[in-house]
Amino acid sequence: MTHQNGHDREQKLLAYLRGELTGEEAKRLGEELAADEACAERLERLLLGEEGEQQPRELDALDEGGHSQLSEAKQRAIVRRGKWKNRLLSSVYAFAIPFVIGVVFLGVNGWVGSSMHDDLHRVAKDMVNFTQPGVSVGSSGSQVGLLYGSIQMELRERVGADIKNAGRFESTNVLWNVNAKPQWTNGVREQKLFFRYPLQSGQKPDADELAHWRTPAWTTLEKLPEGTVAQLAVSFADFLTYEQYYERISRYISSANQDTVWLAVDTGVEARHEDQKDGYLLLGPGEAWGFAEHELNYGAAPIQVNGEGSRRMAAFLGEMAYLVEQKSLARDMGQYLVSRSDPQVEERYRYLQEKGVRLYGAVLTGPTKELLKLKDEKSITAAFVGQIDWWNWDRPAASGTQHVW
């Protein structure tokens, strides 16, 4: 039945083209063409000669008896309709294909950005924490766009009881390609905090060398007035455990009058530094490796203020293991923070696993005259004063800072 209907429709179209239909029959066919897209397309193909070898015979029929051919106006209308249809389809393809490609790229980039966001943020935070003495990561924001994503994090450092803005750390990614760099306040990182790495642990420098690396800091602290706070970086002649470090510091300053904001750690890479000489090595930000104990994740259980050294070291090693897993991101993030292009995370982690976490320096902050008491600790081989501020050790009941950037 369907084949018969198709044959009848075909004969009716041919009769229409030959002008054999009555006015009423042509009107009904026009209504059918308006309602049936397939029938209208068939008529176009018959008229435009797109039906293979059968078409010449049909066109010959049109040539017999000029009075029976389709009018030129109707022919032009059908041809014009076909041309506009082709133009419309071309326009749809021209706009639809780029749109679909853009949506796909946006979706892929959004998925990549979302999946990478947590790792990017954590790796960036660790790399700042481990390579920049006294600097930590504060508030952050992120955005994901077509083919790219970005994260902006505040850099801050503590002077006394106040947190000061040190700049910001920005990372951008185009799919999996990551670029990151710090933007320091005033365009430069003031590298005042240095450490004397003990190439030969336990070897005490002679008196002149000791005075060279210690005396300027103590003189500065002596001249500063009462009512000021400061940062102080100290180095030791030998490697210490966490408990040994706090035992030495506590001989002179109580926990209430100082806060250790960063600890310098021996990772083995330091001993191979090209600038080592005469049994000592001076390391600055980006060269010394360590951690801010307040920035580590100890889980849900609280940790003692100056205790549980093994738990703190385990948290530090856990973050080092995580950086090894994310070594590609760590390399991309770290190349602008360390003096070499590769932070050598794997080498450092293997060394820490073998030797344990050994400390040789620290950054402290607190009242100036309290820090000056460390002058009597003979195992301190070097001391450097960092930022100084007016008294702020007594924390106010309410305070705040507003940043616009």
C-alpha positions, -999 to 999 in steps of 0.1 A, spaced: 0 0 0 29 24 9 46 16 -24 14 23 -43 9 56 -25 45 66 -34 39 57 -70 7 78 -72 25 107 -56 53 104 -81 29 104 -110 11 134 -96 43 154 -93 52 146 -129 17 156 -140 22 188 -121 54 195 -138 39 188 -173 10 211 -165 -16 183 -167 -34 190 -134 -65 211 -131 -66 242 -110 -82 224 -80 -58 194 -83 -28 218 -84 -41 236 -53 -45 204 -33 -9 193 -44 4 227 -32 -12 221 3 4 186 3 38 201 -5 35 226 23 27 198 48 51 172 35 88 182 34 99 150 17 74 155 -11 86 191 -16 122 180 -17 113 154 -44 97 181 -65 128 202 -62 150 173 -73 128 166 -103 130 202 -113 167 207 -108 177 175 -126 191 156 -96 174 122 -103 200 104 -124 191 89 -157 154 91 -153 154 129 -152 162 135 -189 131 117 -200 110 138 -176 126 170 -189 120 159 -225 83 156 -215 85 192 -203 98 203 -237 69 189 -257 42 215 -261 52 248 -245 17 253 -231 20 223 -208 54 233 -191 55 247 -155 56 285 -156 89 303 -153 78 321 -121 71 288 -104 104 274 -116 123 304 -102 104 301 -69 113 265 -65 150 270 -75 152 301 -52 137 280 -23 164 253 -29 192 279 -29 180 295 3 177 262 19 213 254 10 225 287 23 206 282 56 222 247 60 256 262 53 251 289 79 239 264 105 270 243 100 293 274 100 280 285 134 270 252 149 304 234 145 325 261 163 298 264 190 299 226 196 337 226 196 337 255 221 312 238 244 333 206 243 365 225 251 348 245 279 334 212 293 368 195 291 386 225 306 360 228 333 364 192 342 402 195 341 401 227 362 378 212 387 397 180 390 430 198 393 419 226 416 424 208 449 458 195 438 469 228 424 460 246 456 476 220 479 508 218 459 511 256 457 505 259 495 531 232 502 557 247 479 554 281 494 555 267 529 585 245 523 607 270 503 599 305 518 610 309 554 584 327 574 559 329 545 525 311 544 495 310 522 463 329 532 430 334 515 426 323 479 403 325 449 400 307 416 382 309 382 378 285 352 373 298 317 375 285 281 407 265 279 422 280 311 419 282 348 437 303 375 442 304 412 453 335 432 465 330 468 475 356 493 511 354 507 516 365 543 542 365 570 540 370 607 558 398 626 551 396 663 514 388 666 504 405 634 500 389 599 513 411 571 506 408 534 538 397 515 522 396 480 503 369 462 510 336 444 493 331 410 490 299 390 474 295 356 466 264 336 458 258 300 443 223 303 472 204 320 499 229 313 506 249 345 525 281 350 529 297 384 549 325 400 549 348 431 540 385 429 558 400 459 548 433 475 569 461 459 579 436 433 607 419 453 611 394 481 632 409 508 656 381 516 667 390 551 663 355 566 693 333 559 706 301 575 741 287 580 739 251 569 762 228 590 782 209 564 800 192 592 776 187 620 789 196 655 819 215 642 819 249 660 833 279 640 862 299 654 855 330 674 860 355 645 837 335 622 811 332 650 812 369 656 808 377 619 775 357 616 760 366 650 771 400 663 752 422 637 719 406 647 725 410 684 736 446 680 705 454 660 682 438 687 701 457 715 696 491 698 659 485 691 637 501 718 615 483 742 581 480 728 590 465 694 587 430 679 608 413 653 616 383 632 648 364 639 664 335 619 689 314 638 711 285 628 727 258 649 761 240 647 745 206 647 713 188 635 685 186 661 653 168 667 622 188 673 624 181 710 661 192 712 653 224 694 626 234 718 647 224 748 674 248 737 651 277 730 632 272 762 663 278 782 660 315 773 625 322 762 592 309 774 566 297 749 544 327 758 571 351 746 580 337 712 565 317 684 585 295 660 570 302 626 593 281 604 619 253 608 648 246 585 652 209 576 683 190 562 672 173 530 706 163 516 703 186 486 718 214 506 752 197 510 756 195 472 751 233 468 778 248 445 784 277 469 796 256 498 831 265 511 852 263 542 829 240 560 798 262 559 770 272 535 747 302 537 712 295 524 684 320 517 647 318 507 643 293 478 675 275 488 667 265 524 640 238 527 617 235 558 582 239 570 558 260 590 545 237 616 513 257 620 505 251 583 506 213 585 474 191 587 474 171 619 439 157 614 409 162 636 427 156 669 443 188 684 481 189 689 501 202 718 516 237 715 553 226 717 551 189 718 544 157 699 574 161 677 570 127 660 534 136 650 546 169 635 574 152 616 550 125 603 527 153 590 556 169 572 567 136 556 531 130 546 531 162 526 565 154 511 551 120 499 521 139 484 545 162 465 563 131 451 530 119 438 524 153 422 560 158 411 550 173 378 529 200 395 555 204 422 581 211 395 559 236 377 550 254 409 584 253 424 606 265 396 598 302 404 602 296 442 636 277 443 669 288 429 669 258 405 643 248 380 637 215 397 629 214 434 642 178 435 613 166 457 620 129 451 656 132 462 647 152 493 620 127 503 643 97 499 669 114 520 644 122 548 632 86 548 667 75 553 681 101 577 649 112 594 638 149 599 668 168 612 665 205 620 694 230 618 676 264 620 644 283 627 625 315 622 611 330 655 591 360 662 583 378 694 592 408 715 626 421 706 642 419 740 630 384 745 647 373 712 679 390 723 682 365 752 692 339 726 726 357 723 738 335 752 731 302 733 766 292 720 753 266 696 737 293 675 762 299 646 743 326 627 715 350 634 697 374 610 670 400 619 640 402 596 611 426 597 605 448 627 573 464 640 559 482 670 546 462 699 517 440 689 524 410 711 492 415 732 466 405 707 436 428 706 401 415 712 391 423 677 411 433 646 409 430 608 426 438 575 409 447 543 427 440 510 418 454 476 434 435 447 
